[in-house]
Amino acid sequence: VQLVESGGGLVQPGGSLRLSCAASGFTFSSAGMSWYRRAPGKGRDLVAAISSTGGSTNYADSVKGRFTISRDNAKNTVYLQMNSLKPEDTAVYSCSAWVSGSRYWGQGTQVTVSS
C-alpha cells in the first residue's frame, strides 16, 4: 500500500488549496479514505472521510462548509479542496486508507496559512 500526498504549501488567510493523495497497492475503489491533520504540538485529528463509492462523506465541525473531500476511482486519487483557509488550519495533512483490517498512512504534506 502506498499513499502519496501533494498540493500543500503556504497560503494567505482566506485562500484555497487542493490536496491530492495518489493511492496504489490495493483496490482503491473498495476502500474508504480519510484526511487527517496534525497541528504543531497537537494530536492527529480527522478532517474528512469519504466512502468507497464517494456517496457518503463526513467532516470535522471545524471545516464544515469550507473543505470538500472527493475521489476519482478511475485515477486512484482522493482530494481535499480547502477554501477560506484560516491560520488554525496550519498542519501536516495526511491521507489514510483502511485496507483489510489495517490502516495505512501517507507521509503527509505541510499546509501553512499565514500572512
C-alpha positions as CSV (number, residue, x, y, z in Angstrom):
1,V,0.0,0.0,0.0
2,Q,1.3,3.4,-0.9
3,L,-0.3,6.8,-0.4
4,V,1.4,9.9,-1.7
5,E,0.1,13.4,-0.9
6,S,0.8,16.5,-2.8
7,G,-0.6,20.1,-3.0
8,G,0.4,21.6,0.3
9,G,2.2,24.9,0.7
10,L,2.0,28.4,2.1
11,V,-1.3,30.3,1.6
12,Q,-2.7,33.5,2.9
13,P,-5.7,33.5,5.2
14,G,-8.9,33.3,3.1
15,G,-7.0,31.4,0.3
16,S,-7.5,28.0,-1.1
17,L,-5.5,24.8,-1.7
18,R,-6.3,21.5,-3.2
19,L,-4.6,18.4,-1.7
20,S,-4.3,15.2,-3.7
21,C,-3.5,11.7,-2.5
22,A,-2.4,9.1,-5.1
23,A,-3.0,5.6,-3.9
24,S,-1.5,2.3,-5.1
25,G,-1.1,-1.3,-4.0
26,F,-4.7,-2.0,-3.1
27,T,-8.2,-2.0,-4.6
28,F,-8.8,1.7,-4.2
29,S,-12.4,1.6,-5.3
30,S,-13.2,-0.7,-2.3
31,A,-11.6,1.4,0.4
32,G,-12.9,4.2,2.5
33,M,-10.4,7.1,2.5
34,S,-9.8,9.9,5.0
35,W,-7.8,13.0,5.5
36,Y,-6.3,13.8,8.9
37,R,-4.2,16.6,10.1
38,R,-1.7,17.2,12.9
39,A,-1.2,20.8,14.0
40,P,2.1,21.8,15.8
41,G,2.1,20.5,19.4
42,K,-1.3,18.7,18.9
43,G,-2.6,15.2,18.2
44,R,-3.8,13.9,14.8
45,D,-7.4,14.8,14.1
46,L,-9.8,13.5,11.5
47,V,-10.6,16.2,8.9
48,A,-12.8,14.4,6.4
49,A,-13.8,11.0,5.3
50,I,-15.4,9.5,2.1
51,S,-16.9,6.1,1.4
52,S,-15.5,3.8,-1.3
53,T,-18.1,5.0,-3.8
54,G,-17.9,8.6,-2.8
55,G,-21.6,8.5,-1.9
56,S,-21.0,9.3,1.7
57,T,-18.8,12.0,3.3
58,N,-18.3,13.4,6.8
59,Y,-16.3,16.3,8.1
60,A,-15.0,17.7,11.3
61,D,-17.1,20.6,12.6
62,S,-14.2,22.9,12.3
63,V,-14.0,22.5,8.5
64,K,-17.7,22.0,7.5
65,G,-18.7,24.4,4.7
66,R,-15.0,25.2,3.9
67,F,-13.5,21.8,2.9
68,T,-14.7,19.2,0.4
69,I,-13.4,15.7,0.1
70,S,-13.8,13.9,-3.2
71,R,-12.4,10.9,-5.0
72,D,-11.7,9.7,-8.5
73,N,-11.7,5.9,-8.5
74,A,-10.5,5.8,-12.2
75,K,-7.4,7.7,-11.1
76,N,-7.0,6.1,-7.7
77,T,-6.9,9.5,-6.1
78,V,-8.6,11.3,-3.3
79,Y,-8.8,15.1,-3.0
80,L,-9.3,17.7,-0.3
81,Q,-10.4,21.1,-1.5
82,M,-9.8,23.6,1.2
83,N,-11.3,27.1,0.9
84,S,-11.5,30.1,3.2
85,L,-8.4,28.8,5.0
86,K,-7.6,30.1,8.5
87,P,-4.3,30.2,10.4
88,E,-5.7,27.5,12.6
89,D,-5.8,25.2,9.6
90,T,-2.0,25.1,9.6
91,A,-0.9,21.5,10.0
92,V,0.6,18.4,8.3
93,Y,-2.2,16.8,6.3
94,S,-2.1,13.1,5.7
95,C,-4.4,10.8,3.8
96,S,-5.3,7.4,5.2
97,A,-6.8,4.2,3.9
98,W,-8.4,1.3,5.7
99,V,-7.4,-1.9,3.9
100,S,-8.0,-5.4,5.0
101,G,-8.3,-4.5,8.7
102,S,-5.2,-2.3,8.8
103,R,-4.9,1.5,8.5
104,Y,-2.3,2.9,6.2
105,W,-0.9,6.5,6.1
106,G,0.8,8.7,3.6
107,Q,3.9,10.7,4.5
108,G,1.9,14.0,4.8
109,T,2.0,17.4,3.2
110,Q,2.5,20.7,5.1
111,V,-0.1,23.3,4.9
112,T,0.8,26.7,6.3
113,V,-1.8,29.5,6.5
114,S,-0.1,32.8,7.2
115,S,0.0,36.4,6.0
